[in-house]
Amino acid sequence: MSAAALLSKAGMKVLVLEKHYKCGGACHTFKDEGYTFDVGIHYVGNLIRPTLTRTLVEEISDGQIQWAPLGKRRPVIKE
């Protein structure tokens, strides 16, 4: 999807074929027994500062996404 979006923005003709009945792969939700489940990304890190990933996401989304800091991580305690 990312490659298709970038190629399309560059003026190329793109055909995306999706196996699932909903476009977007792991970036969608589904409902079951009255509950909504998010099967996509629930944590994206390192996008507050300039990185290659952030640059790609901003290019694909035309800068429409506003990122919020997640705060400090809590240590994982293994018992």
N, C-alpha and C positions, 0 to 999 in steps of 0.2 A: 504494500500500500504506500509506503514511504517513497519507494522508487517511482511508482506510478504517479504520485502527486508531484514529485520534482520534475519528472519528464514532461508531464502535462503543463506545468508552469513554464517550462522551457519551450513550449509550442509544439511538442511532439504529440502524435496521436497515440493513445494508450488504450489497451484492452486489459481489464482486470477480470480474471475468472475466479470465482469463489465457490468452494465446495460446500460450505455451510449455507443454510437457507437465509442467514443474515450476513450482510457485508461487515467486515471488520475483524474477523478472526476472534482473538481473545479480548477484544474491546467492545463487548456488548453486555447486556443484562438479559436475564430470563425470569419468568414468573412461574412459581410452582406452589400450589396450595395456598395462594394468597400472599406469598412472600416474594420479594424481588431479590435476585442474586446477581452480584456483579462478578463476572468471571474474568475481568480484565486486570489491568495494572492497578494495584492499590498503593504502591509506593514508588516514587521516582526520585532518585537522589542526584545530587550534584548539578542541579539546574538553576541554582540561585546565581552562581558565578559563571562567567563565560567558559563554555566547553564546546567541543565539537558536537556533542549530542544536543546541547541547547541550541546551537546555531542551526542544526538540521531541523529541529522541532519548530523553531521560529520561522524558518524559511517555508516549511510545509504549511504551517498554520497562519501565515501572513502576520505573525506577531500577535494573534488574538488570545493567546493563553497567558494568564497572569499566574505566576508561581508564588506560592506562599512558603515561608520557611517552616520546617517541621519541628524545629527546636532541637534540644540536645537529646541524643540517644541515651536510653537507660541501659546500664550494664546487664547482660544476661547472667543469671546466677544458676550454675549447674549444681544439682544435688546428688 
